[in-house]
Amino acid sequence: MRHYDKVGVLANVLAIIKRHKINIQDMVNTIFEDVKAAVCKIKRDSEPTEKVIKEIAARKDEIINVERISLI
């Protein structure tokens, strides 16, 4: 997920994930200071549905892009 480096962005995303009963196993957030943006990689115990992805992506004032990547 690419997002703006703003207060509350991760809290809002995690609240959505929690509401859909998805457990976070690991998370890495890298901030790019020059562009005031960040990339967050979230490892979870189950696949988020398309509904979850769309709900996160709908937060246009916070989220730049959301992608679901499956690791094999």
Summary of the structure (lengths in Angstrom):
residues: 72
radius of gyration: 11.7
end to end distance: 19.0
largest distance: 34.8
contacts: 167
relative contact order: 0.30
helix: 31%
strand: 32%
